[in-house]
Amino acid sequence: MPLLADLLTEHRERVAGLNRAVASQLDIASDGLHRLRGRLQRLHLDRQIRQETQAIAWLRQRLTQSTQNRLQEASQHCQLLQQKLISLDPAAVLRRGYAVIRQTNGAVARSSIELTPGQELTVQLAQGQAKVIVSEILDTMQANQALDRQS
């Protein structure tokens, strides 16, 4: 029969071995848990990065559309201003059949009140100029009637 002391020693060795095995398994499980926790955290970060990337792409698309719209509006405004500028070009006005009448000092004659009979004027046409002498000044009513008769 084995001695009680030997049995107790064997038992203690088995308990110590069992403790070591349990501790080892606990360490392995703890390492696995730690790895899983890290993966879970990275998964959340990956999801956040993916969401932020989508948000940035959406904002970039909105910015691009907004910029294109503003550019198109500015281009249309520029074309409108260019058309206005063309229509206001003095040479274009002359090409439509109008003339500019200048006094001898170079000032533009804007009213018949500024003129006197016998005064020399320069008439600027679309192509060329002509010197004229005022022979008669019609009052505004007579000038309007003369224009009506020509129409």
Helices and strands as residue ranges (DSSP letters): H 4-88, H 90-95, E 100-102, G 112-114, E 120-124, E 129-133, H 140-150
